[in-house]
Amino acid sequence: MADGISALTDVTCVPEVSPLDNCNSTSSLESVGRKRGADWVAASGPSGSRRLWVKERDHPWWDKMNSPDCPEEVFRHAFRMSRATFDAICKELDAVSNLLSGALPIRQRVAICIWHLATGESLRLVSKRFGVGISTCHKLVLEVCNSIKSVLMPKVVQWPEAPEASGNGSAKFEAVSGIPNVVGVMYTTHIPIIAPKANVAAYFNRRHTKRNQKTSYSISVQGVVDAAGAFTDVCIGWPGSMSDADVLERSALCAQRGAAGRLQGQWVVGGAGYPLMDWLLVPYTKRNMIWAQHVFNERLDGLCAVARDAFQRLKTRWGCLQKRYEVKLQDLPMVIGACCVLHNICERANEAVDPELAFQIFDDDMVAENPVRSMAASSARDAIAHNLLHRSSHKQNPETSSASNQDTEAPNRYAIPEEVE
């Protein structure tokens, strides 16, 4: 299993997408076709599979969008990507066989899924827009998302294993912050969900409920991004009542990389909601800090902004993540994972986010209950903070030593209160 998808599949088992129709035989389908008349046509599935009857419907909107005469900016606004990027995705998925391969063209199937993910439009409205049935829309969205997860995620969401890949990423992070050996930045956000039928308390999000003044349920999405804002690891689906630290401890990133010693000499940067570990670098959270710690927190916050901005672009592009989604809870991690893959494709294709669609994310600050898990990491963090202060002071006044400033307390506008509800 590819490391990039291990966390996703650890969280939840995505059920196999069910067939399009509930009829038991081809003969029953044929009888339905005869009864309903000539507006139903037979479409043959893969070898050995039953045929599907698909009602011919008008779909002028999709015909217009699919036409070569459709302006590029109109297509880009609708699908959050250029026609060239869309075509590349269709080409990658075209080799995937499924029951609908003979019923609808690959471009229309992918377009239905991407439009739904991008706009969050209800399946009823998507059905009218593309001229297909509501149940067909639902199955197509799950089918395409599952194909994206199976086919594209192993190629697109990858940890920088190669020395040159991790080295290039570290150099970019260091150029921005001055902190060496950083291979990724981690952030955790929440996706609102409809109240589940089971384990309701586990998904109850107390912080969002308090802020929004209405009962909220959610699942978490933990992601690590590179310097360009593309995901290199995702962990999706843990209940919204869990803290960031609890989600981290249950992720494959922690178990298979951090605890396994595969990140020695490297840092993943995170916010105050995560604990300081041998491989995880987080800010100081005490109220009164010396100047070195204050400078360190500012530089680290600049790195954390890379991940926050990436998640903001993710939710801006894929409007389905901005509100409670209408798919079943067990299918939601697969859909979110597909959004992460499409995000990476767009980022690497330099697809700009429409500023008119900008969406602000609100994730509450937390402090890990046990903020320091490694004394060696604490010493390493202190050394990094000292070096950052020395460089900063030398640039501002090369003739003045920074040593005298190291024990001076500085106001900490980044400090998080000791008691957090």
Phi, psi and omega in degrees: 000135180291141183299327183297336183248359184298319181295321181296313183282341173295323190289314186211151178264114182279121182290154178293138181293132183283160178301163185292319183246157178261004178293151187268346184204163177296324182299322179294324177295320181295321179295322176298317180298320180293322182292323186272348172098194191283354180279003174249133181235151180272139176233124182281136177272192178300164182306129178089352182259162181288162176276155178246141174260124183239126180285129178286123182233160175278136177219067183297326181297312181292322177300322179292315180293327183277352181285143175300340181279351179293126180301143182300320182293328177291316178297316182297319180295323183288319188247007175065017180201163179286165178297324180296317178294318178300315180298322179295321178295315179300320180296320179294323184273347185296335181281351183277118180275144176202174185295340183262008186299331180261358186265315181231144178298150182301321182296321180290321178297314180294322180296319179300315181294310184294320177299316180297317179293322185288319186261337187069015181296144182298153180297331178297316179288323176298320179302314179293321184294320185260356177071038176228166181290158181296315180296324177295318178301313181300313181291325179294318179301312180294321181296313181292319177299320179294322177294319178299316179296316185284320188266315189266327185300316178299335180272330192258325180256096186228138174286141181287079182288315185297140180304322181291325179291312180292326179293318178296318178296317179298320180296321179293317178296319181293324179297330181277320191245337187085359180267123185276161169064028177270124182252354179183161178237134186251145179209149178235128177236175181234144177247122181294145180226163171286144182307122181289160180281336180235151178054046183300318183299326182294329183264357179291124181259100185295320183292316179292324178298317181293318182288319184272351181060032172205151184300129184231141175234150184202167166238157185262153173230110176260128181222147172248132181241157175270186184295339179270357180087016177264145183286135174248347177201140177223145175227114192233134167118355179289147185301150186291346179282347183280145177285165177300321181294321179294319178297316180301315183297335181263001183273157176293331178303315180287313186287316188266345179241299183298301182292336181277357178078019182273000179243025180298133181078007180232157178237137161255131183262139178216174180275187184291345179286350179254154177277155174285124181228175183301336183239357185241117184257123184230165182285163170288141183241001179287160187291310184254123184233155173281167185300324180299319179290324178297315178297318179301313181298322178297316180293320180293322178296326176298323177289317180300331179297333178298317179287319178300316180295324179295317178293327178294319176294323178302311182285333176291315181293316188249091186297342178297340181273355184272347183216174180298128187268153188263011175269165180294153183300322182290341179268344188297317178302324179295318180294315179296320177300321177296322177297320178296320178296312180297325175301312180299318179299316180294318180298316183284341175267007180058038176282117182285149176271131180294118182298337179291341182261006187309134180233127181269132178265146179230104177237126187289140177290139177227161175238131179299141182298322176242085192290340180238112181255354183214121177290328177296319178292326177296317178294320179295320178296318178299320180294319178297317180298318178298316181294322179295318179295319180299315179294317181296316181292323181294323179292321182285319182210087184302337184273353183253130178285143179270356185299325183290343183270350191290332182257012180269129180288141180237146175297136185247095178283353178262353183294143180254136182307148182295327179252116180240129180292000000 
